[in-house]
Amino acid sequence: MSFDLKKIFLFFAADGTYLSGAPCGSGHIHDTFIIKTAERNKDDLLLQRLNNKIFKNIPELQSNIERVTEHIRHKLKLIPGSDVKRECLTLIPSKEGKTWINDEEGNFWRMFIFIPDHRSYDIVDTPARAYEGGKAIGRFQAMLADLPGAPLFETIPFFHDIEKRLDTFFRSMKSDPANRVAEVSAEIDFVLRRSEEMKVILRLGREGKIPLRITHNDTKFNNILLDNNDKALCVIDLDTVMPGYVHYDFGDAIRTAANSAAEDEEDLAKIKMDIRLFEAYTEGYLSETRSTLNETEKEYLAFAPRLITFIMALRFLTDYIDGDHYYKIHHEHHNLQRARSQFRLVESMEEQYGEMREIIRKMV
C-alpha cells in the first residue's frame, strides 16, 4: 500500500518543507515513515499511520500521549542541562490544532519530531546498556508518578490482564478457526500447567497489596533510545501508556533486555535469560524507583519477567490459532515460531528464578 506522504505532511503544522519520505522501523502495529525536510536547520519528522483496528479510540490514545509528554517536558525543563527535544517525544499538531488527522480514506495519522543521533537495540549484549535501559524506564515511571488530573484512558483494555488473555486463548482453542489446534498440543499443555500461577499479580492488585500506577506497558528494549554514548535518552512508543502495575513494565523490559536471542529466534537452544543483564537492568531500574515501590511490589519483581513473557507467548500462540490477524507476519508459521521462542525464555527464567529473587533482595 502506498501513500501520498507529501499530501499528508501538509496537513500538519510542521516547521520545514517536505523533501522526501521513506518507510522507517520494524514495528508490528503502525506504518511509520521518516520525512526529510529540505532545510538543514529544521527537524526531520516521523509520520505514522495509526492502526485503528487495534487502537479503537485514537482521540483517547492521543490525549494520553499529549498529557504524558507535556508532563515529562515540564519536568525536564527543571533539570539543568536537559535537552527536552531529544529526551521526550514531541507531537506536531495538525493545522487544525489536533495531534492527529484523518485522510480521505479514513486513515488516522500523527507526526513527531524525529530524534537524531540515537541508538536502539533489539538484543542487548552488555550490562552497561541493560543498566541504562533500566534507568530509562525507572525514570519514566518516576516522572509520571505525580501526573495530575483524571486517570489515563485504557487504550487497549485488559492489555496485560492474564485472565482475559487466557479466556481469549481458550475461546480460540475451542473454535479453532484456522484448524491449527492439533499442531500445537505441546504449547497448549505448557499454558495449562502455568495458567493459575500466572494470576498472582492480578490477585495482589485486587487485594490492595500493590497499587495501580502509570506504566508504559510495552517496554521492550527497542522502545528505549540511547544516545551515541549508549546513555539513556528517551522512552518512545507511548501508545500503551495507561494505568498498570509496575511488574508489567519491569517484566517486559527483562523479556527483551536479558534475552540472549531475538524475540522470534527459531533455534530454541540459543534462547536464554542472561542473568548478568537481568542484574544490570534491575540495578538501573531500582536506582530510580527504589524509594517509590512498596515491599510487595519489590518482592514480586522477580516474578514479573516470567508473567509478561508468558503473556507474550500466549498472545502469539492465540494469534496463530486465530489465523494471524493481529501481528504482522513474515511467513506462515511466524507467530508459532514467536510463541515457541517466548515459551523457551519462560523456562530459562524458571530455571534461574531463585537467583533472580536473591539479586533483588540484595538491592532493595
Backbone torsions as a table, in degrees:
resi	resn	phi	psi	omega
1	MET	NA	130.1	180.0
2	SER	-112.5	152.6	-178.1
3	PHE	-131.5	150.8	174.3
4	ASP	-83.8	86.4	-172.6
5	LEU	-64.3	-35.9	179.1
6	LYS	-64.4	-40.3	179.4
7	LYS	-63.6	-42.3	179.2
8	ILE	-67.6	-41.2	177.7
9	PHE	-53.6	-39.1	-174.5
10	LEU	-70.8	-11.9	174.5
11	PHE	-74.6	-17.7	-174.4
12	PHE	-101.5	152.8	-179.8
13	ALA	-88.0	57.9	-177.5
14	ALA	-79.1	146.6	-179.6
15	ASP	-95.1	80.4	-177.8
16	GLY	160.6	169.8	-177.6
17	THR	-109.4	135.2	-179.6
18	TYR	-62.5	128.4	175.1
19	LEU	-112.2	-49.9	-178.7
20	SER	-159.9	162.6	176.7
21	GLY	-142.4	143.4	-178.8
22	ALA	-151.3	152.3	176.9
23	PRO	-58.3	149.5	-175.5
24	CYS	-146.4	138.1	172.8
25	GLY	84.8	178.7	-175.1
26	SER	-135.9	31.2	-177.9
27	GLY	-66.9	151.4	-179.3
28	HIS	-78.4	-21.9	-163.0
29	ILE	-108.7	-60.3	-175.3
30	HIS	-94.1	166.3	170.1
31	ASP	-101.2	122.5	-173.1
32	THR	-119.4	138.9	-178.8
33	PHE	-133.3	141.3	173.3
34	ILE	-95.6	130.3	-179.7
35	ILE	-106.9	118.2	175.8
36	LYS	-88.4	133.8	177.2
37	THR	-97.6	154.7	-174.5
38	ALA	-73.0	-28.0	-175.0
39	GLU	-89.0	134.4	-179.6
40	ARG	-66.8	-27.9	-176.5
41	ASN	-95.4	12.3	177.8
42	LYS	-111.6	149.7	-179.4
43	ASP	-69.1	142.3	163.5
44	ASP	-76.2	167.9	-169.7
45	LEU	-136.9	156.6	171.8
46	LEU	-109.5	125.8	178.9
47	LEU	-112.2	129.5	-176.8
48	GLN	-126.1	131.9	167.6
49	ARG	-90.1	118.7	-172.1
50	LEU	-85.4	143.6	179.9
51	ASN	-88.3	95.9	-176.9
52	ASN	-86.2	6.9	169.1
53	LYS	-82.2	-32.9	177.6
54	ILE	-88.7	-45.7	177.3
55	PHE	-99.7	99.7	-169.1
56	LYS	-72.1	-25.3	-175.6
57	ASN	-126.7	90.1	-177.2
58	ILE	-63.6	-40.9	177.2
59	PRO	-57.4	-40.5	177.5
60	GLU	-65.9	-43.1	178.6
61	LEU	-57.4	-48.1	-178.2
62	GLN	-67.8	-33.6	176.0
63	SER	-60.7	-44.0	176.8
64	ASN	-57.6	-47.6	-176.3
65	ILE	-66.3	-40.2	176.7
66	GLU	-58.2	-48.7	-177.6
67	ARG	-64.1	-44.6	-176.3
68	VAL	-66.5	-47.9	-177.6
69	THR	-68.4	-36.7	177.3
70	GLU	-62.8	-41.3	-179.3
71	HIS	-67.6	-42.7	179.8
72	ILE	-66.5	-41.1	177.6
73	ARG	-60.0	-41.0	178.1
74	HIS	-60.6	-43.7	179.4
75	LYS	-64.4	-42.1	-177.5
76	LEU	-65.6	-35.7	-179.6
77	LYS	-62.9	-21.3	179.5
78	LEU	-86.7	-5.7	-178.1
79	ILE	-102.2	115.0	-179.6
80	PRO	-56.7	134.5	177.1
81	GLY	86.8	-1.7	179.5
82	SER	-70.4	144.6	174.5
83	ASP	-109.6	90.6	-169.0
84	VAL	-59.1	-39.9	-176.3
85	LYS	-67.0	-25.4	-179.9
86	ARG	-98.0	-23.0	-175.2
87	GLU	-97.5	-0.5	178.9
88	CYS	-151.0	140.1	176.2
89	LEU	-62.3	143.3	178.8
90	THR	-122.9	115.0	176.5
91	LEU	-76.6	141.7	173.3
92	ILE	-100.8	120.5	-178.9
93	PRO	-71.6	158.6	171.3
94	SER	-74.3	168.9	178.3
95	LYS	-67.4	-13.2	175.0
96	GLU	-92.9	-1.8	175.9
97	GLY	94.7	-1.7	176.8
98	LYS	-91.5	167.0	179.7
99	THR	-99.0	18.5	173.7
100	TRP	-155.6	163.6	175.3
101	ILE	-135.6	159.9	168.9
102	ASN	-107.8	130.2	174.5
103	ASP	-86.5	-176.1	-174.8
104	GLU	-67.3	-22.2	178.7
105	GLU	-91.3	1.6	179.3
106	GLY	88.0	6.8	176.7
107	ASN	-73.8	143.6	174.7
108	PHE	-94.8	136.5	179.2
109	TRP	-132.2	149.5	171.3
110	ARG	-140.9	166.8	-177.4
111	MET	-139.4	137.9	175.0
112	PHE	-121.1	157.1	164.8
113	ILE	-67.9	132.9	176.5
114	PHE	-76.7	134.3	179.5
115	ILE	-95.9	107.8	-177.8
116	PRO	-80.8	173.8	174.2
117	ASP	51.2	50.8	176.7
118	HIS	-125.0	167.0	174.7
119	ARG	-128.1	144.5	170.4
120	SER	-138.5	152.4	-172.7
121	TYR	-132.5	132.9	170.5
122	ASP	-80.4	-34.0	179.1
123	ILE	-122.6	130.3	-179.2
124	VAL	-99.4	125.8	-174.5
125	ASP	-118.8	7.1	176.5
126	THR	-137.0	143.8	174.7
127	PRO	-58.5	-32.8	-179.1
128	ALA	-62.4	-43.1	177.7
129	ARG	-67.4	-41.0	178.0
130	ALA	-60.4	-42.4	177.9
131	TYR	-58.6	-46.1	-178.9
132	GLU	-64.7	-36.5	176.0
133	GLY	-63.3	-44.0	177.4
134	GLY	-62.2	-40.6	178.7
135	LYS	-63.7	-40.2	-178.9
136	ALA	-63.5	-46.2	-178.9
137	ILE	-71.1	-39.4	177.0
138	GLY	-61.6	-42.8	179.3
139	ARG	-65.2	-40.9	178.3
140	PHE	-57.5	-48.2	178.4
141	GLN	-63.1	-42.4	-177.0
142	ALA	-64.8	-40.0	-179.3
143	MET	-66.3	-28.0	-177.5
144	LEU	-95.4	2.3	-176.6
145	ALA	-63.2	-25.5	-178.4
146	ASP	-115.5	28.0	177.2
147	LEU	-59.8	122.0	-176.9
148	PRO	-79.6	167.9	173.7
149	GLY	94.4	-169.6	-177.9
150	ALA	-68.0	161.2	175.3
151	PRO	-57.6	150.2	174.5
152	LEU	-64.2	156.4	175.4
153	PHE	-71.1	151.0	169.6
154	GLU	-85.5	100.7	-175.8
155	THR	-69.2	-32.5	170.0
156	ILE	-129.3	99.7	-177.7
157	PRO	-56.5	139.1	175.8
158	PHE	62.3	31.6	-172.0
159	PHE	-55.8	-48.6	179.5
160	HIS	-108.0	20.6	-179.5
161	ASP	-78.7	102.9	-174.4
162	ILE	-63.3	-32.4	178.8
163	GLU	-64.9	-43.8	178.0
164	LYS	-66.3	-40.3	179.1
165	ARG	-63.0	-40.0	177.9
166	LEU	-67.9	-41.4	177.7
167	ASP	-59.0	-45.0	179.0
168	THR	-62.5	-42.6	179.2
169	PHE	-60.8	-46.6	-178.2
170	PHE	-66.4	-35.6	175.8
171	ARG	-64.8	-42.6	178.9
172	SER	-65.3	-40.3	179.2
173	MET	-62.2	-39.7	-179.0
174	LYS	-69.4	-41.5	-177.5
175	SER	-81.1	-29.7	175.6
176	ASP	47.6	58.4	-171.4
177	PRO	-64.8	-27.1	-178.5
178	ALA	-107.3	11.4	179.1
179	ASN	55.6	47.1	-177.6
180	ARG	-117.2	-5.0	-174.4
181	VAL	-61.1	-38.5	-176.1
182	ALA	-60.0	-29.1	-175.7
183	GLU	-88.1	-3.2	-176.5
184	VAL	-121.7	33.2	-177.2
185	SER	-63.7	-35.9	179.2
186	ALA	-65.8	-40.0	179.3
187	GLU	-68.2	-38.3	177.9
188	ILE	-63.2	-42.1	177.8
189	ASP	-62.0	-39.2	177.4
190	PHE	-58.4	-44.2	179.7
191	VAL	-64.1	-47.7	-174.8
192	LEU	-61.5	-37.0	-176.6
193	ARG	-72.0	-14.9	-176.2
194	ARG	-120.5	-1.9	-168.0
195	SER	-62.1	-39.8	-177.9
196	GLU	-72.2	-43.2	-179.2
197	GLU	-59.6	-33.4	-174.9
198	MET	-71.4	-6.8	-178.2
199	LYS	-89.8	4.8	-170.6
200	VAL	-65.1	-39.2	-178.6
201	ILE	-64.5	-42.3	176.4
202	LEU	-60.6	-41.8	179.8
203	ARG	-63.2	-42.6	178.8
204	LEU	-62.1	-37.9	177.1
205	GLY	-65.1	-44.2	179.4
206	ARG	-63.5	-33.3	-179.8
207	GLU	-80.9	-1.9	179.2
208	GLY	77.1	14.3	-177.5
209	LYS	-85.1	-21.2	173.6
210	ILE	-132.1	140.2	-176.1
211	PRO	-91.2	154.5	166.3
212	LEU	-72.7	135.0	177.1
213	ARG	-129.0	178.6	171.4
214	ILE	-85.9	120.2	-177.1
215	THR	-129.1	157.8	-177.8
216	HIS	-76.1	-43.2	174.3
217	ASN	73.9	5.0	174.4
218	ASP	-151.1	62.6	-169.1
219	THR	-93.2	34.1	171.4
220	LYS	-57.2	151.3	-165.0
221	PHE	-64.7	-27.8	-179.9
222	ASN	-76.8	3.4	169.1
223	ASN	-93.3	10.1	174.5
224	ILE	-116.8	121.7	174.9
225	LEU	-91.7	133.5	172.4
226	LEU	-108.1	156.2	177.1
227	ASP	-83.1	-175.1	-175.9
228	ASN	-69.6	-10.2	173.8
229	ASN	-101.3	12.5	-179.5
230	ASP	61.5	33.1	172.7
231	LYS	-101.3	147.4	-177.5
232	ALA	-55.1	132.4	-177.3
233	LEU	-119.3	-59.8	-171.4
234	CYS	-155.5	141.5	172.1
235	VAL	-95.2	129.7	-175.2
236	ILE	-120.0	-175.8	179.1
237	ASP	57.1	71.8	-171.7
238	LEU	-95.1	15.9	-176.0
239	ASP	-60.9	-31.4	-175.0
240	THR	-105.8	15.7	174.6
241	VAL	-68.9	119.5	-174.6
242	MET	-169.1	-179.6	177.8
243	PRO	-62.3	137.9	179.2
244	GLY	-168.4	179.6	175.6
245	TYR	-97.3	144.0	-176.7
246	VAL	-57.1	-26.4	-179.1
247	HIS	-62.7	-28.1	179.1
248	TYR	-65.3	-45.3	179.9
249	ASP	-69.4	-47.0	-178.8
250	PHE	-62.2	-43.9	-177.4
251	GLY	-64.2	-44.3	-177.9
252	ASP	-69.9	-33.3	177.2
253	ALA	-64.5	-44.8	177.9
254	ILE	-65.3	-36.9	178.1
255	ARG	-52.5	-37.9	-178.8
256	THR	-100.9	-39.3	-175.7
257	ALA	-68.3	-35.6	-174.2
258	ALA	-105.1	10.6	178.2
259	ASN	-83.6	130.4	-178.3
260	SER	-76.3	-5.6	-175.4
261	ALA	-141.3	177.6	179.1
262	ALA	-71.8	159.6	-178.6
263	GLU	-58.8	-28.5	-177.2
264	ASP	-115.8	27.8	-179.2
265	GLU	-55.9	129.1	-177.5
266	GLU	-81.7	-34.4	-179.5
267	ASP	-85.0	100.0	-174.0
268	LEU	-64.0	-22.0	179.4
269	ALA	-67.0	-19.4	-179.3
270	LYS	-83.8	-10.3	-170.2
271	ILE	-93.1	123.7	177.9
272	LYS	-157.6	144.8	170.3
273	MET	-80.7	122.0	-179.4
274	ASP	-81.3	110.4	-175.5
275	ILE	-65.1	-27.4	176.3
276	ARG	-65.0	-41.9	-179.6
277	LEU	-71.9	-35.9	173.9
278	PHE	-58.0	-47.0	-178.0
279	GLU	-63.7	-42.9	-178.4
280	ALA	-67.1	-44.1	178.9
281	TYR	-61.4	-45.2	-179.0
282	THR	-59.8	-41.2	179.2
283	GLU	-62.2	-43.7	178.0
284	GLY	-64.5	-43.2	-178.7
285	TYR	-63.7	-47.9	-177.7
286	LEU	-70.4	-22.8	176.7
287	SER	-62.2	-24.0	179.6
288	GLU	-103.3	-21.3	-170.4
289	THR	-120.1	-5.7	-173.2
290	ARG	-53.6	-38.5	-175.0
291	SER	-82.4	-11.9	-177.0
292	THR	-102.3	-24.6	-178.5
293	LEU	-78.4	143.4	175.2
294	ASN	-85.6	174.3	-172.2
295	GLU	-64.8	-36.3	179.7
296	THR	-69.3	-39.2	176.3
297	GLU	-58.6	-44.6	-179.9
298	LYS	-65.0	-41.5	-177.4
299	GLU	-59.3	-34.5	-174.8
300	TYR	-101.5	9.1	176.3
301	LEU	-59.7	-40.3	-177.8
302	ALA	-64.8	-28.9	179.0
303	PHE	-75.3	-26.8	-172.3
304	ALA	-55.4	-44.6	179.2
305	PRO	-61.4	-36.0	177.1
306	ARG	-62.8	-43.7	-178.9
307	LEU	-62.9	-51.8	-173.8
308	ILE	-70.0	-36.1	176.6
309	THR	-65.5	-39.5	175.9
310	PHE	-61.7	-44.6	-179.8
311	ILE	-61.9	-43.4	179.8
312	MET	-63.6	-42.8	177.2
313	ALA	-60.7	-42.6	179.6
314	LEU	-62.4	-40.9	179.1
315	ARG	-65.3	-43.5	177.2
316	PHE	-62.1	-43.4	-179.3
317	LEU	-66.0	-41.8	177.6
318	THR	-60.7	-43.9	179.9
319	ASP	-64.6	-37.4	176.9
320	TYR	-62.8	-47.0	179.6
321	ILE	-61.9	-36.0	-178.3
322	ASP	-73.7	-17.3	-177.7
323	GLY	105.2	21.3	171.9
324	ASP	64.8	61.6	-179.9
325	HIS	-102.9	-18.0	-172.7
326	TYR	-97.4	-58.8	-175.9
327	TYR	-89.8	145.7	170.6
328	LYS	-67.0	136.5	179.7
329	ILE	-122.8	156.5	-179.8
330	HIS	-112.2	-7.5	172.3
331	HIS	-160.3	170.0	-169.2
332	GLU	-58.5	-37.3	-175.0
333	HIS	-104.6	22.1	-173.6
334	HIS	-62.8	-45.2	-179.5
335	ASN	-65.5	-35.6	176.6
336	LEU	-67.5	-40.9	176.4
337	GLN	-60.4	-43.0	177.0
338	ARG	-61.7	-44.5	-178.6
339	ALA	-61.7	-46.3	-178.9
340	ARG	-62.9	-39.4	178.1
341	SER	-61.5	-44.7	-178.4
342	GLN	-71.2	-35.0	175.4
343	PHE	-63.7	-39.0	177.7
344	ARG	-64.4	-37.3	178.1
345	LEU	-65.7	-37.5	174.3
346	VAL	-57.4	-45.8	-180.0
347	GLU	-59.9	-41.8	179.2
348	SER	-63.3	-38.7	177.0
349	MET	-66.2	-39.4	177.5
350	GLU	-61.7	-39.3	-178.7
351	GLU	-66.0	-26.0	-176.1
352	GLN	-111.8	13.9	-171.4
353	TYR	-61.5	-41.7	179.7
354	GLY	-60.8	-41.9	179.6
355	GLU	-68.0	-37.7	177.3
356	MET	-60.5	-45.2	-179.2
357	ARG	-64.2	-38.5	-178.8
358	GLU	-68.1	-38.5	177.6
359	ILE	-59.4	-46.5	-178.8
360	ILE	-67.5	-40.4	-179.4
361	ARG	-57.9	-40.3	-178.8
362	LYS	-71.8	-27.4	-175.6
363	MET	-84.0	-29.2	-174.6
364	VAL	-90.1	NA	NA
